[in-house]
């Protein structure tokens, strides 16, 4: 799953927490820095991909998330 934490009216903290607790791998695709981790520590369990990014980087991040590989 790919998550962009900045929704129109709020951050998706509850959704990320649920993914992390359910051990569902996810990629955080964001233009923000890692300061979101301070607000919701579950963001740290995702694989970070900074915006903008090219399609090859997106594919690589998804592969890393699915296999549990950390860069």
Predicted model as a PDB file, atoms N, CA, C, CB and O in Angstrom, pLDDT in the B-factor column:
MODEL        1                                                                  
ATOM      1  N   UNK A   1       0.836  -1.162   0.000  1.00 86.00           N  
ATOM      2  CA  UNK A   1       0.000   0.000   0.000  1.00 86.00           C  
ATOM      3  C   UNK A   1       0.886   1.232   0.000  1.00 86.00           C  
ATOM      4  CB  UNK A   1      -0.954  -0.006   1.200  1.00 86.00           C  
ATOM      5  O   UNK A   1       1.923   1.262   0.662  1.00 86.00           O  
ATOM      6  N   UNK A   2       0.478   2.235  -0.736  1.00 90.00           N  
ATOM      7  CA  UNK A   2       1.187   3.513  -0.764  1.00 90.00           C  
ATOM      8  C   UNK A   2       0.309   4.546  -0.063  1.00 90.00           C  
ATOM      9  CB  UNK A   2       1.525   3.955  -2.239  1.00 90.00           C  
ATOM     10  O   UNK A   2      -0.869   4.701  -0.383  1.00 90.00           O  
ATOM     11  N   UNK A   3       0.903   5.242   0.891  1.00 88.00           N  
ATOM     12  CA  UNK A   3       0.195   6.255   1.677  1.00 88.00           C  
ATOM     13  C   UNK A   3       0.816   7.618   1.411  1.00 88.00           C  
ATOM     14  CB  UNK A   3       0.238   5.918   3.196  1.00 88.00           C  
ATOM     15  O   UNK A   3       2.033   7.784   1.495  1.00 88.00           O  
ATOM     16  N   UNK A   4      -0.026   8.587   1.092  1.00 85.00           N  
ATOM     17  CA  UNK A   4       0.387   9.987   1.095  1.00 85.00           C  
ATOM     18  C   UNK A   4      -0.238  10.574   2.348  1.00 85.00           C  
ATOM     19  CB  UNK A   4      -0.062  10.768  -0.233  1.00 85.00           C  
ATOM     20  O   UNK A   4      -1.457  10.732   2.411  1.00 85.00           O  
ATOM     21  N   UNK A   5       0.575  10.900   3.347  1.00 81.00           N  
ATOM     22  CA  UNK A   5       0.016  11.277   4.643  1.00 81.00           C  
ATOM     23  C   UNK A   5      -0.827  12.545   4.641  1.00 81.00           C  
ATOM     24  CB  UNK A   5       1.112  11.442   5.608  1.00 81.00           C  
ATOM     25  O   UNK A   5      -1.688  12.707   5.507  1.00 81.00           O  
ATOM     26  N   UNK A   6      -0.604  13.438   3.701  1.00 72.00           N  
ATOM     27  CA  UNK A   6      -1.345  14.692   3.703  1.00 72.00           C  
ATOM     28  C   UNK A   6      -2.658  14.586   2.957  1.00 72.00           C  
ATOM     29  CB  UNK A   6      -0.511  15.784   3.102  1.00 72.00           C  
ATOM     30  O   UNK A   6      -2.703  14.727   1.735  1.00 72.00           O  
ATOM     31  N   UNK A   7      -3.722  14.338   3.694  1.00 64.00           N  
ATOM     32  CA  UNK A   7      -5.037  14.333   3.085  1.00 64.00           C  
ATOM     33  C   UNK A   7      -5.560  15.760   3.033  1.00 64.00           C  
ATOM     34  CB  UNK A   7      -6.007  13.411   3.862  1.00 64.00           C  
ATOM     35  O   UNK A   7      -4.962  16.676   3.598  1.00 64.00           O  
ATOM     36  N   UNK A   8      -6.653  15.932   2.368  1.00 65.00           N  
ATOM     37  CA  UNK A   8      -7.192  17.273   2.179  1.00 65.00           C  
ATOM     38  C   UNK A   8      -7.455  17.991   3.500  1.00 65.00           C  
ATOM     39  CB  UNK A   8      -8.468  17.203   1.377  1.00 65.00           C  
ATOM     40  O   UNK A   8      -7.172  19.182   3.626  1.00 65.00           O  
ATOM     41  N   UNK A   9      -7.992  17.274   4.482  1.00 66.00           N  
ATOM     42  CA  UNK A   9      -8.381  17.937   5.722  1.00 66.00           C  
ATOM     43  C   UNK A   9      -7.658  17.425   6.976  1.00 66.00           C  
ATOM     44  CB  UNK A   9      -9.847  17.784   5.912  1.00 66.00           C  
ATOM     45  O   UNK A   9      -7.859  17.963   8.065  1.00 66.00           O  
ATOM     46  N   UNK A  10      -6.819  16.388   6.829  1.00 69.00           N  
ATOM     47  CA  UNK A  10      -6.103  15.872   7.996  1.00 69.00           C  
ATOM     48  C   UNK A  10      -5.017  14.907   7.549  1.00 69.00           C  
ATOM     49  CB  UNK A  10      -7.074  15.176   8.978  1.00 69.00           C  
ATOM     50  O   UNK A  10      -4.939  14.547   6.374  1.00 69.00           O  
ATOM     51  N   UNK A  11      -4.179  14.490   8.495  1.00 71.00           N  
ATOM     52  CA  UNK A  11      -3.192  13.449   8.212  1.00 71.00           C  
ATOM     53  C   UNK A  11      -3.828  12.092   8.476  1.00 71.00           C  
ATOM     54  CB  UNK A  11      -1.904  13.640   9.075  1.00 71.00           C  
ATOM     55  O   UNK A  11      -4.767  11.984   9.264  1.00 71.00           O  
ATOM     56  N   UNK A  12      -3.324  11.072   7.828  1.00 82.00           N  
ATOM     57  CA  UNK A  12      -3.915   9.729   7.924  1.00 82.00           C  
ATOM     58  C   UNK A  12      -3.263   8.922   9.037  1.00 82.00           C  
ATOM     59  CB  UNK A  12      -3.778   8.983   6.588  1.00 82.00           C  
ATOM     60  O   UNK A  12      -2.869   7.776   8.821  1.00 82.00           O  
ATOM     61  N   UNK A  13      -3.145   9.505  10.216  1.00 84.00           N  
ATOM     62  CA  UNK A  13      -2.509   8.842  11.353  1.00 84.00           C  
ATOM     63  C   UNK A  13      -3.192   7.532  11.732  1.00 84.00           C  
ATOM     64  CB  UNK A  13      -2.499   9.767  12.543  1.00 84.00           C  
ATOM     65  O   UNK A  13      -2.515   6.530  11.959  1.00 84.00           O  
ATOM     66  N   UNK A  14      -4.497   7.525  11.801  1.00 85.00           N  
ATOM     67  CA  UNK A  14      -5.222   6.323  12.214  1.00 85.00           C  
ATOM     68  C   UNK A  14      -5.025   5.195  11.205  1.00 85.00           C  
ATOM     69  CB  UNK A  14      -6.720   6.629  12.379  1.00 85.00           C  
ATOM     70  O   UNK A  14      -4.878   4.034  11.588  1.00 85.00           O  
ATOM     71  N   UNK A  15      -5.021   5.532   9.934  1.00 88.00           N  
ATOM     72  CA  UNK A  15      -4.843   4.523   8.896  1.00 88.00           C  
ATOM     73  C   UNK A  15      -3.445   3.911   8.952  1.00 88.00           C  
ATOM     74  CB  UNK A  15      -5.094   5.132   7.518  1.00 88.00           C  
ATOM     75  O   UNK A  15      -3.288   2.697   8.817  1.00 88.00           O  
ATOM     76  N   UNK A  16      -2.438   4.750   9.151  1.00 89.00           N  
ATOM     77  CA  UNK A  16      -1.062   4.259   9.236  1.00 89.00           C  
ATOM     78  C   UNK A  16      -0.882   3.402  10.483  1.00 89.00           C  
ATOM     79  CB  UNK A  16      -0.065   5.435   9.246  1.00 89.00           C  
ATOM     80  O   UNK A  16      -0.204   2.375  10.437  1.00 89.00           O  
ATOM     81  N   UNK A  17      -1.474   3.810  11.583  1.00 91.00           N  
ATOM     82  CA  UNK A  17      -1.397   3.016  12.807  1.00 91.00           C  
ATOM     83  C   UNK A  17      -2.009   1.642  12.573  1.00 91.00           C  
ATOM     84  CB  UNK A  17      -2.111   3.733  13.974  1.00 91.00           C  
ATOM     85  O   UNK A  17      -1.440   0.632  12.989  1.00 91.00           O  
ATOM     86  N   UNK A  18      -3.166   1.592  11.910  1.00 93.00           N  
ATOM     87  CA  UNK A  18      -3.835   0.323  11.642  1.00 93.00           C  
ATOM     88  C   UNK A  18      -2.984  -0.574  10.739  1.00 93.00           C  
ATOM     89  CB  UNK A  18      -5.203   0.572  10.998  1.00 93.00           C  
ATOM     90  O   UNK A  18      -2.881  -1.777  10.981  1.00 93.00           O  
ATOM     91  N   UNK A  19      -2.378   0.002   9.705  1.00 92.00           N  
ATOM     92  CA  UNK A  19      -1.497  -0.777   8.827  1.00 92.00           C  
ATOM     93  C   UNK A  19      -0.323  -1.355   9.612  1.00 92.00           C  
ATOM     94  CB  UNK A  19      -0.979   0.097   7.667  1.00 92.00           C  
ATOM     95  O   UNK A  19       0.000  -2.536   9.483  1.00 92.00           O  
ATOM     96  N   UNK A  20       0.308  -0.517  10.424  1.00 92.00           N  
ATOM     97  CA  UNK A  20       1.473  -0.963  11.191  1.00 92.00           C  
ATOM     98  C   UNK A  20       1.090  -2.063  12.190  1.00 92.00           C  
ATOM     99  CB  UNK A  20       2.109   0.226  11.933  1.00 92.00           C  
ATOM    100  O   UNK A  20       1.793  -3.067  12.308  1.00 92.00           O  
ATOM    101  N   UNK A  21      -0.003  -1.875  12.893  1.00 94.00           N  
ATOM    102  CA  UNK A  21      -0.445  -2.870  13.871  1.00 94.00           C  
ATOM    103  C   UNK A  21      -0.857  -4.177  13.206  1.00 94.00           C  
ATOM    104  CB  UNK A  21      -1.605  -2.323  14.689  1.00 94.00           C  
ATOM    105  O   UNK A  21      -0.720  -5.249  13.795  1.00 94.00           O  
ATOM    106  N   UNK A  22      -1.361  -4.088  11.983  1.00 94.00           N  
ATOM    107  CA  UNK A  22      -1.788  -5.280  11.244  1.00 94.00           C  
ATOM    108  C   UNK A  22      -0.641  -5.916  10.470  1.00 94.00           C  
ATOM    109  CB  UNK A  22      -2.914  -4.926  10.289  1.00 94.00           C  
ATOM    110  O   UNK A  22      -0.819  -6.927   9.790  1.00 94.00           O  
ATOM    111  N   UNK A  23       0.548  -5.303  10.584  1.00 93.00           N  
ATOM    112  CA  UNK A  23       1.747  -5.791   9.888  1.00 93.00           C  
ATOM    113  C   UNK A  23       1.563  -5.829   8.373  1.00 93.00           C  
ATOM    114  CB  UNK A  23       2.113  -7.181  10.390  1.00 93.00           C  
ATOM    115  O   UNK A  23       2.062  -6.726   7.693  1.00 93.00           O  
ATOM    116  N   UNK A  24       0.839  -4.840   7.864  1.00 93.00           N  
ATOM    117  CA  UNK A  24       0.658  -4.686   6.424  1.00 93.00           C  
ATOM    118  C   UNK A  24       1.738  -3.720   5.938  1.00 93.00           C  
ATOM    119  CB  UNK A  24      -0.795  -4.162   6.069  1.00 93.00           C  
ATOM    120  O   UNK A  24       1.798  -2.584   6.408  1.00 93.00           O  
ATOM    121  N   UNK A  25       2.589  -4.150   5.007  1.00 94.00           N  
ATOM    122  CA  UNK A  25       3.653  -3.265   4.533  1.00 94.00           C  
ATOM    123  C   UNK A  25       3.084  -2.064   3.797  1.00 94.00           C  
ATOM    124  CB  UNK A  25       4.612  -4.025   3.624  1.00 94.00           C  
ATOM    125  O   UNK A  25       2.087  -2.165   3.082  1.00 94.00           O  
ATOM    126  N   UNK A  26       3.743  -0.918   3.988  1.00 94.00           N  
ATOM    127  CA  UNK A  26       3.283   0.284   3.301  1.00 94.00           C  
ATOM    128  C   UNK A  26       4.461   1.203   3.001  1.00 94.00           C  
ATOM    129  CB  UNK A  26       2.229   1.022   4.145  1.00 94.00           C  
ATOM    130  O   UNK A  26       5.504   1.156   3.652  1.00 94.00           O  
ATOM    131  N   UNK A  27       4.251   2.034   1.993  1.00 94.00           N  
ATOM    132  CA  UNK A  27       5.218   3.043   1.576  1.00 94.00           C  
ATOM    133  C   UNK A  27       4.616   4.403   1.893  1.00 94.00           C  
ATOM    134  CB  UNK A  27       5.575   2.914   0.048  1.00 94.00           C  
ATOM    135  O   UNK A  27       3.461   4.660   1.554  1.00 94.00           O  
ATOM    136  N   UNK A  28       5.380   5.277   2.537  1.00 92.00           N  
ATOM    137  CA  UNK A  28       4.955   6.648   2.801  1.00 92.00           C  
ATOM    138  C   UNK A  28       5.535   7.509   1.681  1.00 92.00           C  
ATOM    139  CB  UNK A  28       5.428   7.150   4.233  1.00 92.00           C  
ATOM    140  O   UNK A  28       6.743   7.739   1.637  1.00 92.00           O  
ATOM    141  N   UNK A  29       4.689   7.978   0.788  1.00 90.00           N  
ATOM    142  CA  UNK A  29       5.107   8.799  -0.348  1.00 90.00           C  
ATOM    143  C   UNK A  29       4.730  10.230  -0.017  1.00 90.00           C  
ATOM    144  CB  UNK A  29       4.442   8.323  -1.702  1.00 90.00           C  
ATOM    145  O   UNK A  29       3.565  10.616  -0.113  1.00 90.00           O  
ATOM    146  N   UNK A  30       5.729  11.017   0.376  1.00 88.00           N  
ATOM    147  CA  UNK A  30       5.431  12.317   0.956  1.00 88.00           C  
ATOM    148  C   UNK A  30       6.459  13.365   0.584  1.00 88.00           C  
ATOM    149  CB  UNK A  30       5.342  12.206   2.446  1.00 88.00           C  
ATOM    150  O   UNK A  30       7.633  13.064   0.368  1.00 88.00           O  
ATOM    151  N   UNK A  31       6.000  14.584   0.515  1.00 84.00           N  
ATOM    152  CA  UNK A  31       6.881  15.733   0.348  1.00 84.00           C  
ATOM    153  C   UNK A  31       7.354  16.266   1.684  1.00 84.00           C  
ATOM    154  CB  UNK A  31       6.179  16.831  -0.427  1.00 84.00           C  
ATOM    155  O   UNK A  31       8.223  17.135   1.734  1.00 84.00           O  
ATOM    156  N   UNK A  32       6.793  15.756   2.763  1.00 79.00           N  
ATOM    157  CA  UNK A  32       7.177  16.165   4.117  1.00 79.00           C  
ATOM    158  C   UNK A  32       8.395  15.379   4.566  1.00 79.00           C  
ATOM    159  CB  UNK A  32       6.010  15.963   5.109  1.00 79.00           C  
ATOM    160  O   UNK A  32       8.714  14.324   4.017  1.00 79.00           O  
ATOM    161  N   UNK A  33       9.066  15.910   5.573  1.00 73.00           N  
ATOM    162  CA  UNK A  33      10.194  15.180   6.126  1.00 73.00           C  
ATOM    163  C   UNK A  33       9.680  14.167   7.145  1.00 73.00           C  
ATOM    164  CB  UNK A  33      11.219  16.149   6.774  1.00 73.00           C  
ATOM    165  O   UNK A  33       8.471  13.960   7.257  1.00 73.00           O  
ATOM    166  N   UNK A  34      10.555  13.557   7.861  1.00 73.00           N  
ATOM    167  CA  UNK A  34      10.185  12.520   8.827  1.00 73.00           C  
ATOM    168  C   UNK A  34       9.569  13.085  10.112  1.00 73.00           C  
ATOM    169  CB  UNK A  34      11.403  11.695   9.176  1.00 73.00           C  
ATOM    170  O   UNK A  34       9.398  12.344  11.080  1.00 73.00           O  
ATOM    171  N   UNK A  35       9.231  14.384  10.143  1.00 77.00           N  
ATOM    172  CA  UNK A  35       8.635  14.962  11.347  1.00 77.00           C  
ATOM    173  C   UNK A  35       7.270  14.360  11.649  1.00 77.00           C  
ATOM    174  CB  UNK A  35       8.510  16.468  11.198  1.00 77.00           C  
ATOM    175  O   UNK A  35       6.783  14.480  12.773  1.00 77.00           O  
ATOM    176  N   UNK A  36       6.645  13.716  10.672  1.00 79.00           N  
ATOM    177  CA  UNK A  36       5.367  13.049  10.908  1.00 79.00           C  
ATOM    178  C   UNK A  36       5.502  11.937  11.937  1.00 79.00           C  
ATOM    179  CB  UNK A  36       4.814  12.487   9.605  1.00 79.00           C  
ATOM    180  O   UNK A  36       4.539  11.593  12.622  1.00 79.00           O  
ATOM    181  N   UNK A  37       6.707  11.374  12.042  1.00 84.00           N  
ATOM    182  CA  UNK A  37       6.956  10.289  12.988  1.00 84.00           C  
ATOM    183  C   UNK A  37       6.750  10.786  14.420  1.00 84.00           C  
ATOM    184  CB  UNK A  37       8.390   9.725  12.808  1.00 84.00           C  
ATOM    185  O   UNK A  37       6.319  10.020  15.282  1.00 84.00           O  
ATOM    186  N   UNK A  38       7.050  12.049  14.681  1.00 83.00           N  
ATOM    187  CA  UNK A  38       6.841  12.604  16.017  1.00 83.00           C  
ATOM    188  C   UNK A  38       5.362  12.631  16.358  1.00 83.00           C  
ATOM    189  CB  UNK A  38       7.434  14.015  16.117  1.00 83.00           C  
ATOM    190  O   UNK A  38       4.976  12.380  17.500  1.00 83.00           O  
ATOM    191  N   UNK A  39       4.536  12.935  15.369  1.00 80.00           N  
ATOM    192  CA  UNK A  39       3.089  12.996  15.580  1.00 80.00           C  
ATOM    193  C   UNK A  39       2.478  11.600  15.686  1.00 80.00           C  
ATOM    194  CB  UNK A  39       2.422  13.772  14.444  1.00 80.00           C  
ATOM    195  O   UNK A  39       1.610  11.355  16.524  1.00 80.00           O  
ATOM    196  N   UNK A  40       2.937  10.691  14.831  1.00 85.00           N  
ATOM    197  CA  UNK A  40       2.449   9.304  14.848  1.00 85.00           C  
ATOM    198  C   UNK A  40       3.623   8.375  14.582  1.00 85.00           C  
ATOM    199  CB  UNK A  40       1.312   9.082  13.789  1.00 85.00           C  
ATOM    200  O   UNK A  40       4.049   8.243  13.434  1.00 85.00           O  
ATOM    201  N   UNK A  41       4.157   7.727  15.614  1.00 90.00           N  
ATOM    202  CA  UNK A  41       5.321   6.853  15.461  1.00 90.00           C  
ATOM    203  C   UNK A  41       5.143   5.724  14.452  1.00 90.00           C  
ATOM    204  CB  UNK A  41       5.666   6.266  16.775  1.00 90.00           C  
ATOM    205  O   UNK A  41       6.136   5.200  13.948  1.00 90.00           O  
ATOM    206  N   UNK A  42       3.919   5.338  14.145  1.00 90.00           N  
ATOM    207  CA  UNK A  42       3.681   4.251  13.184  1.00 90.00           C  
ATOM    208  C   UNK A  42       4.209   4.601  11.793  1.00 90.00           C  
ATOM    209  CB  UNK A  42       2.185   3.933  13.105  1.00 90.00           C  
ATOM    210  O   UNK A  42       4.497   3.697  11.008  1.00 90.00           O  
ATOM    211  N   UNK A  43       4.342   5.881  11.471  1.00 89.00           N  
ATOM    212  CA  UNK A  43       4.909   6.270  10.172  1.00 89.00           C  
ATOM    213  C   UNK A  43       6.320   5.712  10.006  1.00 89.00           C  
ATOM    214  CB  UNK A  43       4.928   7.804  10.028  1.00 89.00           C  
ATOM    215  O   UNK A  43       6.738   5.425   8.884  1.00 89.00           O  
ATOM    216  N   UNK A  44       7.048   5.556  11.090  1.00 90.00           N  
ATOM    217  CA  UNK A  44       8.427   5.048  11.024  1.00 90.00           C  
ATOM    218  C   UNK A  44       8.478   3.598  10.561  1.00 90.00           C  
ATOM    219  CB  UNK A  44       9.102   5.172  12.388  1.00 90.00           C  
ATOM    220  O   UNK A  44       9.530   3.131  10.126  1.00 90.00           O  
ATOM    221  N   UNK A  45       7.377   2.885  10.642  1.00 91.00           N  
ATOM    222  CA  UNK A  45       7.354   1.487  10.222  1.00 91.00           C  
ATOM    223  C   UNK A  45       7.123   1.341   8.727  1.00 91.00           C  
ATOM    224  CB  UNK A  45       6.284   0.736  10.979  1.00 91.00           C  
ATOM    225  O   UNK A  45       7.166   0.232   8.195  1.00 91.00           O  
ATOM    226  N   UNK A  46       6.879   2.453   8.049  1.00 90.00           N  
ATOM    227  CA  UNK A  46       6.723   2.428   6.599  1.00 90.00           C  
ATOM    228  C   UNK A  46       8.043   2.672   5.896  1.00 90.00           C  
ATOM    229  CB  UNK A  46       5.704   3.461   6.159  1.00 90.00           C  
ATOM    230  O   UNK A  46       9.048   2.990   6.531  1.00 90.00           O  
ATOM    231  N   UNK A  47       8.035   2.525   4.609  1.00 91.00           N  
ATOM    232  CA  UNK A  47       9.198   2.770   3.769  1.00 91.00           C  
ATOM    233  C   UNK A  47       9.023   4.141   3.150  1.00 91.00           C  
ATOM    234  CB  UNK A  47       9.370   1.662   2.671  1.00 91.00           C  
ATOM    235  O   UNK A  47       8.072   4.374   2.405  1.00 91.00           O  
ATOM    236  N   UNK A  48       9.937   5.052   3.455  1.00 89.00           N  
ATOM    237  CA  UNK A  48       9.790   6.444   3.025  1.00 89.00           C  
ATOM    238  C   UNK A  48      10.259   6.633   1.594  1.00 89.00           C  
ATOM    239  CB  UNK A  48      10.566   7.374   3.952  1.00 89.00           C  
ATOM    240  O   UNK A  48      11.303   6.123   1.186  1.00 89.00           O  
ATOM    241  N   UNK A  49       9.471   7.370   0.853  1.00 91.00           N  
ATOM    242  CA  UNK A  49       9.783   7.736  -0.516  1.00 91.00           C  
ATOM    243  C   UNK A  49       9.437   9.207  -0.666  1.00 91.00           C  
ATOM    244  CB  UNK A  49       9.005   6.845  -1.554  1.00 91.00           C  
ATOM    245  O   UNK A  49       8.271   9.590  -0.569  1.00 91.00           O  
ATOM    246  N   UNK A  50      10.447  10.027  -0.903  1.00 89.00           N  
ATOM    247  CA  UNK A  50      10.233  11.469  -1.005  1.00 89.00           C  
ATOM    248  C   UNK A  50       9.637  11.847  -2.352  1.00 89.00           C  
ATOM    249  CB  UNK A  50      11.542  12.216  -0.788  1.00 89.00           C  
ATOM    250  O   UNK A  50       9.928  11.239  -3.382  1.00 89.00           O  
ATOM    251  N   UNK A  51       8.791  12.875  -2.307  1.00 89.00           N  
ATOM    252  CA  UNK A  51       8.244  13.453  -3.535  1.00 89.00           C  
ATOM    253  C   UNK A  51       9.159  14.581  -3.965  1.00 89.00           C  
ATOM    254  CB  UNK A  51       6.775  13.964  -3.332  1.00 89.00           C  
ATOM    255  O   UNK A  51       9.743  15.235  -3.102  1.00 89.00           O  
ATOM    256  N   UNK A  52       9.310  14.834  -5.202  1.00 91.00           N  
ATOM    257  CA  UNK A  52       8.845  14.020  -6.324  1.00 91.00           C  
ATOM    258  C   UNK A  52       9.737  12.787  -6.475  1.00 91.00           C  
ATOM    259  CB  UNK A  52       8.831  14.848  -7.636  1.00 91.00           C  
ATOM    260  O   UNK A  52      10.879  12.767  -6.017  1.00 91.00           O  
ATOM    261  N   UNK A  53       9.198  11.780  -7.118  1.00 93.00           N  
ATOM    262  CA  UNK A  53       9.975  10.562  -7.340  1.00 93.00           C  
ATOM    263  C   UNK A  53       9.646  10.007  -8.721  1.00 93.00           C  
ATOM    264  CB  UNK A  53       9.686   9.503  -6.235  1.00 93.00           C  
ATOM    265  O   UNK A  53       8.579  10.258  -9.282  1.00 93.00           O  
ATOM    266  N   UNK A  54      10.587   9.254  -9.241  1.00 95.00           N  
ATOM    267  CA  UNK A  54      10.376   8.656 -10.557  1.00 95.00           C  
ATOM    268  C   UNK A  54       9.767   7.260 -10.378  1.00 95.00           C  
ATOM    269  CB  UNK A  54      11.718   8.583 -11.362  1.00 95.00           C  
ATOM    270  O   UNK A  54       9.835   6.673  -9.299  1.00 95.00           O  
ATOM    271  N   UNK A  55       9.184   6.754 -11.438  1.00 95.00           N  
ATOM    272  CA  UNK A  55       8.476   5.480 -11.344  1.00 95.00           C  
ATOM    273  C   UNK A  55       9.395   4.342 -10.892  1.00 95.00           C  
ATOM    274  CB  UNK A  55       7.851   5.134 -12.688  1.00 95.00           C  
ATOM    275  O   UNK A  55       8.948   3.456 -10.163  1.00 95.00           O  
ATOM    276  N   UNK A  56      10.648   4.343 -11.298  1.00 96.00           N  
ATOM    277  CA  UNK A  56      11.579   3.283 -10.889  1.00 96.00           C  
ATOM    278  C   UNK A  56      11.767   3.286  -9.371  1.00 96.00           C  
ATOM    279  CB  UNK A  56      12.945   3.457 -11.596  1.00 96.00           C  
ATOM    280  O   UNK A  56      11.883   2.224  -8.760  1.00 96.00           O  
ATOM    281  N   UNK A  57      11.799   4.466  -8.763  1.00 95.00           N  
ATOM    282  CA  UNK A  57      11.944   4.549  -7.307  1.00 95.00           C  
ATOM    283  C   UNK A  57      10.683   4.056  -6.595  1.00 95.00           C  
ATOM    284  CB  UNK A  57      12.256   5.993  -6.884  1.00 95.00           C  
ATOM    285  O   UNK A  57      10.768   3.451  -5.526  1.00 95.00           O  
ATOM    286  N   UNK A  58       9.525   4.313  -7.183  1.00 94.00           N  
ATOM    287  CA  UNK A  58       8.269   3.844  -6.602  1.00 94.00           C  
ATOM    288  C   UNK A  58       8.231   2.320  -6.633  1.00 94.00           C  
ATOM    289  CB  UNK A  58       7.053   4.436  -7.361  1.00 94.00           C  
ATOM    290  O   UNK A  58       7.878   1.682  -5.641  1.00 94.00           O  
ATOM    291  N   UNK A  59       8.592   1.746  -7.763  1.00 94.00           N  
ATOM    292  CA  UNK A  59       8.610   0.285  -7.899  1.00 94.00           C  
ATOM    293  C   UNK A  59       9.602  -0.314  -6.898  1.00 94.00           C  
ATOM    294  CB  UNK A  59       8.984  -0.131  -9.357  1.00 94.00           C  
ATOM    295  O   UNK A  59       9.308  -1.330  -6.268  1.00 94.00           O  
ATOM    296  N   UNK A  60      10.760   0.301  -6.751  1.00 94.00           N  
ATOM    297  CA  UNK A  60      11.774  -0.197  -5.813  1.00 94.00           C  
ATOM    298  C   UNK A  60      11.253  -0.139  -4.379  1.00 94.00           C  
ATOM    299  CB  UNK A  60      13.079   0.621  -5.939  1.00 94.00           C  
ATOM    300  O   UNK A  60      11.441  -1.087  -3.616  1.00 94.00           O  
ATOM    301  N   UNK A  61      10.604   0.955  -4.006  1.00 93.00           N  
ATOM    302  CA  UNK A  61      10.081   1.093  -2.646  1.00 93.00           C  
ATOM    303  C   UNK A  61       8.997   0.064  -2.365  1.00 93.00           C  
ATOM    304  CB  UNK A  61       9.532   2.501  -2.426  1.00 93.00           C  
ATOM    305  O   UNK A  61       8.949  -0.499  -1.271  1.00 93.00           O  
ATOM    306  N   UNK A  62       8.133  -0.188  -3.330  1.00 94.00           N  
ATOM    307  CA  UNK A  62       7.092  -1.203  -3.156  1.00 94.00           C  
ATOM    308  C   UNK A  62       7.732  -2.578  -2.972  1.00 94.00           C  
ATOM    309  CB  UNK A  62       6.125  -1.212  -4.369  1.00 94.00           C  
ATOM    310  O   UNK A  62       7.317  -3.346  -2.104  1.00 94.00           O  
ATOM    311  N   UNK A  63       8.734  -2.889  -3.780  1.00 94.00           N  
ATOM    312  CA  UNK A  63       9.434  -4.155  -3.651  1.00 94.00           C  
ATOM    313  C   UNK A  63      10.100  -4.322  -2.299  1.00 94.00           C  
ATOM    314  CB  UNK A  63      10.456  -4.283  -4.731  1.00 94.00           C  
ATOM    315  O   UNK A  63      10.065  -5.404  -1.713  1.00 94.00           O  
ATOM    316  N   UNK A  64      10.707  -3.253  -1.803  1.00 92.00           N  
ATOM    317  CA  UNK A  64      11.345  -3.299  -0.492  1.00 92.00           C  
ATOM    318  C   UNK A  64      10.313  -3.520   0.608  1.00 92.00           C  
ATOM    319  CB  UNK A  64      12.127  -2.008  -0.232  1.00 92.00           C  
ATOM    320  O   UNK A  64      10.545  -4.288   1.542  1.00 92.00           O  
ATOM    321  N   UNK A  65       9.175  -2.843   0.493  1.00 92.00           N  
ATOM    322  CA  UNK A  65       8.123  -3.000   1.492  1.00 92.00           C  
ATOM    323  C   UNK A  65       7.590  -4.428   1.495  1.00 92.00           C  
ATOM    324  CB  UNK A  65       6.982  -2.008   1.232  1.00 92.00           C  
ATOM    325  O   UNK A  65       7.361  -5.011   2.555  1.00 92.00           O  
ATOM    326  N   UNK A  66       7.395  -4.981   0.317  1.00 92.00           N  
ATOM    327  CA  UNK A  66       6.819  -6.326   0.211  1.00 92.00           C  
ATOM    328  C   UNK A  66       7.783  -7.413   0.688  1.00 92.00           C  
ATOM    329  CB  UNK A  66       6.411  -6.602  -1.229  1.00 92.00           C  
ATOM    330  O   UNK A  66       7.345  -8.455   1.176  1.00 92.00           O  
ATOM    331  N   UNK A  67       9.072  -7.183   0.553  1.00 91.00           N  
ATOM    332  CA  UNK A  67      10.051  -8.192   0.971  1.00 91.00           C  
ATOM    333  C   UNK A  67      10.629  -7.929   2.355  1.00 91.00           C  
ATOM    334  CB  UNK A  67      11.173  -8.259  -0.029  1.00 91.00           C  
ATOM    335  O   UNK A  67      11.323  -8.781   2.910  1.00 91.00           O  
ATOM    336  N   UNK A  68      10.351  -6.769   2.909  1.00 85.00           N  
ATOM    337  CA  UNK A  68      10.860  -6.433   4.243  1.00 85.00           C  
ATOM    338  C   UNK A  68      12.302  -5.969   4.249  1.00 85.00           C  
ATOM    339  CB  UNK A  68      10.729  -7.613   5.141  1.00 85.00           C  
ATOM    340  O   UNK A  68      12.933  -5.931   5.305  1.00 85.00           O  
ATOM    341  N   UNK A  69      12.833  -5.615   3.091  1.00 77.00           N  
ATOM    342  CA  UNK A  69      14.221  -5.157   2.971  1.00 77.00           C  
ATOM    343  C   UNK A  69      14.284  -3.681   3.357  1.00 77.00           C  
ATOM    344  CB  UNK A  69      14.770  -5.379   1.517  1.00 77.00           C  
ATOM    345  O   UNK A  69      13.454  -2.884   2.919  1.00 77.00           O  
ATOM    346  N   UNK A  70      15.264  -3.323   4.170  1.00 71.00           N  
ATOM    347  CA  UNK A  70      15.507  -1.927   4.528  1.00 71.00           C  
ATOM    348  C   UNK A  70      16.740  -1.428   3.799  1.00 71.00           C  
ATOM    349  CB  UNK A  70      15.676  -1.763   6.057  1.00 71.00           C  
ATOM    350  O   UNK A  70      17.729  -2.149   3.668  1.00 71.00           O  
ATOM    351  N   UNK A  71      16.677  -0.192   3.326  1.00 60.00           N  
ATOM    352  CA  UNK A  71      17.809   0.392   2.604  1.00 60.00           C  
ATOM    353  C   UNK A  71      18.920   0.759   3.564  1.00 60.00           C  
ATOM    354  CB  UNK A  71      17.370   1.625   1.809  1.00 60.00           C  
ATOM    355  O   UNK A  71      19.960   1.265   3.141  1.00 60.00           O  
TER     356      UNK A  71                                                      
ENDMDL                                                                          
END                                                                             
